[in-house]
Amino acid sequence: MASGLRRGVLKMLASEPVSEDELVRRAQKDPAQFGPLYDGYIQRVYRVLLARTANPADAEDLTSQTFLSAVEKINEYHPNGHFSAWLFRIARNKQIDLYRKRKKQADIELDENLPAPDEDMLGHLIQNERQSALRRRMAALSDKERELIHLRLAARMSFAEMGAYLNQNSEAVKKSYYRIIQRLKAGMEVDHG
């Protein structure tokens, strides 16, 4: 009976959520424990790098480099901020390194899907025109404005994480983000009103 109770307690403890700070502490003690952090951020890092580079192969390479650096530098991270902000700074630096090597900048490229065979052609043409208009409006944004959109939509960062990443107040980041979205919406309404 005691061993059954013990197994039950161990099972209950194993199912309790572990905080991100605790996962970081574990990884700092033993880099082999980095796995849960990797699992929690791999898709978000990849998506933001894909949005920034518009190249799946580059995004994959940069994602790998980001996590390799993070594992190597995990002991340099001090849990006085957001782990995500620290990780996305590494990703951004890897992207900048790539651009420096190539000496060119890549613009965001929005996904264009071919219509399904049963979709009507007029609907598809309207969709393509709207995507082109949005692409033009996105290209007209400043680098900082595009960065906010990437962080929020591609990386799915919270405003607190974005603020930590950008060294800004989270409320100021939130207001800036929503102003950009409003400008984009207003512009799209003018284009297609």
PyMOL commands that set and color helices and strands:
alter all, ss='L'
color gray80, all
select helices_A, chain A and resi 2-15+20-29+31-53+56-76+83-102+121-140+143-154+159-166+170-192
alter helices_A, ss='H'
color red, helices_A
deselect
rebuild
show_as cartoon
